[in-house]
Amino acid sequence: MATAFLQCVDESCRRRFPLNASEYRCEACGSLLDVEYEMAAPDRAALLALWQQRKSSTGIEGQSGVWRFREMLPFIAAGRSVVTLAEGNTPLVEAARAGDWAGGVRLTVKHQGANPTGSFKDLGMTACVSQGAILGCGVVACASTGNTSASMSAYAVRAGMKALVFVPAGKITAAKLAQALEFGAMVIEVAGNFDQAFHLLRSFAKELNLYLVNSLNPFRLEGQKTIIFELLERRGWRVPDYIVVPGGNLGNVSAMGKGLCELRRHGFIDKLPRLVVTQAEGANPFCRMLSAGATELTPVADPQTEATAIRIGNPVNWKKALRSIRATDGLCESVSDAETFEAKAALAGDGIGCEPASATTVAGIRKLRKSGTIQAGADVVAILTGNQLKDPESSLLRRSAEELARQRVSVEADAGKLRAALERALK
Ligand SMILES: *Cc1c(COP(=O)(O)O)cnc(C)c1O
């Protein structure tokens, strides 16, 4: 049996709190908390066999890529029910052309856009809403650049909870807003940016007894760390050279670093890949901090990028992210929106669509190849965080008038005119 508790991430504090602590900050030093466990060393061979065997079962442990690995997130006791939509089990696909485009790497992508609401947020949401249900929460809330709100709304309605979403007005895509509304959430559009919306929400959370599911909620990161388990299991536990992930609030890279360290501690792997965070040039406080060798993050006051999912200037998880970077000898790269949209087009050449934030990974790989940081032929996995259909406007706007004119042909319903148009088009 495992014991689970919350623990302060600060090395010099490390205070422990019970799982039902009402704050997600250490009451002694104010740092974020991790979910940690005391458990006997797992029987590796037995677990590997069990995880494989579940793939063919129809129970929740078989259908969900998170709960298939539930022995690694035992804050929910074995057998206890969870709030799930059969998330995870996302494809790992080669992207040979995009790999060539990026400068000659062996590129595969782990596509989180194949989740129930179209982003990796579902992996975290099943974990933290399940915990919320155990705590008896009535109202869940988040500030969101869009995907968290879509995901939270789905899991909340499923669990019978009210959902309250704070979004920056006009800065989330119509698709994401539509998802939250369809799942019945109350959507508060704040006339400000994400950081302001998040700050406002946090100032009300306690008074209104809201259960916050932003990535400062450590249970969310427990769900997200299973991206790593799935990815490595699919590769026969062969560790790639690099795993590249976009960074906004920096929860995902924190979760992935935690997952990697746990796998190594328990002997599933004996080395770590280098984690690479990619950020948009106009919203890159973490990259700036790393390149300056600073020990504190300086927020970007007015973050700007068309990759709305990562338009965040004051990432709440930067300390955890720094821990992931240090543990894996990782790095950070910033890319311009123009580079991001080129990378998105390169992925499209492999038949792989994603939202702009996700394409920063491939743009970043290309830059790191150019600078010689990533060597030719390196084994690189990019985490594509969101679905292509989350932001179709951006893809259309980015295509040049000539490209569009070549690809889009309007004709009258007349066979002769159609033949002439097709002859021109296929020339
Ligand atoms: C939330 C999100 C990100 C950023 O993830 P963080 O954990 O906040 O760093 C990146 N891409 C997409 C599509 C997202 O929805």
The ligand as an ORCA input file, in Angstrom:
! r2SCAN-3c Opt
* xyz 0 1
  C      -2.025     24.442    -22.065
  C      -1.335     24.296    -23.376
  C       0.047     24.475    -23.520
  C       0.918     24.927    -22.390
  O       1.078     23.959    -21.399
  P       1.616     24.373    -19.959
  O       1.487     23.165    -19.139
  O       0.746     25.502    -19.478
  O       3.032     24.826    -20.148
  C       0.614     24.246    -24.747
  N      -0.131     23.888    -25.818
  C      -1.455     23.719    -25.714
  C      -2.213     23.344    -26.930
  C      -2.109     23.915    -24.502
  O      -3.418     23.761    -24.427
*
